[in-house]
């Protein structure tokens, strides 16, 4: 066995850093995106309704302000409602990665279908609102103007995709990087330092105020508690099998149960370790 150790550190990860995948971010980020989009859309549609009312007044066909408000609100609510669907399609068929042709085709078909649904939904919704106030709006009126509406809907669809990709990219870059797993343990032995690759450590066992790192070539004492080692090594594939023992999952060849509920862990090198039934489930979990 080696001498006493007094320090544990992580070796610098020298593998080339990979840019975060924006589409792999937490889907719950979409809720925040939808909320922000709703706020921005509310302001945009409000001023757009004011502009429409002003254009009608300048053209000699004034309308009550509530009418363009209804027109804009029905369209806005529709696209806000389908934005999760567009976001899901964007995550699965992100058009900036190959195969581009198939992904672009998916978005093209989706934009056509969404546009058709848009003119049908807003026609019925506006018809219902107008009927409530004693007016009339043709429910199929927007469908007759579908070529005109489609040009606008394609721009809205493309804008949602572009803004969504930009949003996820910025959020992925701003998210804190997960802590790197410990690749190498630095164990000090007086004036000497041992740099032990985790791939060489088979199991870790409590030894009073120390832990013993068991490797193929023998053990090495390190001053640390087993609980501390468990916290530091669980991301590297180590699992607790006993109140005084950790084992590297990849080193386990078989697990044999005993009538008492305890078990025996047989390692790939033939050695056996006793395990407690309390820790059986974490070991066998995927």
C-alpha angles and dihedrals in degrees: 000000000000127000130271118303126211108178142052123192141160120248116231112269104240096184113113111268116247121218112246115260106239093202090055093061122115108292088219085076085075090071090059091045091052091049093051091045090052092053094048092044092052092057093043095049093046093057091040089056090051090052092050092050090049092049091052091049092050090049093054095253105099119189132193111265092239091067098062086040089059092044093052095039094053092050092044094049091049095053091042088054094050095041092093088055092049089047091051091050090049092052092051099036103031102180096212093069128065139296083055098169095058094044094048089049090053091052092045092054091043092052091053094049093045091049091052090048089048096058092044095048097045091047092056093041093051091045089055094049094047091049091054091056094043097258134111133239121175107242091211094042096102090048089061088056094045097125088056093043092046092060090055094042092054090055091048092048093048090047092053091050093047095046091045093052090047090048094050091045093053093044092049092051093046094048114102113255114249113254111267117247116253106265099175133023117218109210119183121214106185106292092349127085125207117204105200118190110222090229086069095052112091101175141350123222132191115246110178108282089353140059125224118225108212116208135168090265098046141285134306126200120227127182104239139099121260090238090056091049090049091054092048097044106037091089088055094059102268119139132188116246100168137016087258102032142069125185134193106247093218090058093060115103100173143353120217120194126219127212089251092060093253118115145205122235114212112203125213091252091057099256119131130219128193116238131196122232088233089070099038096100097052090050095051095040116111 
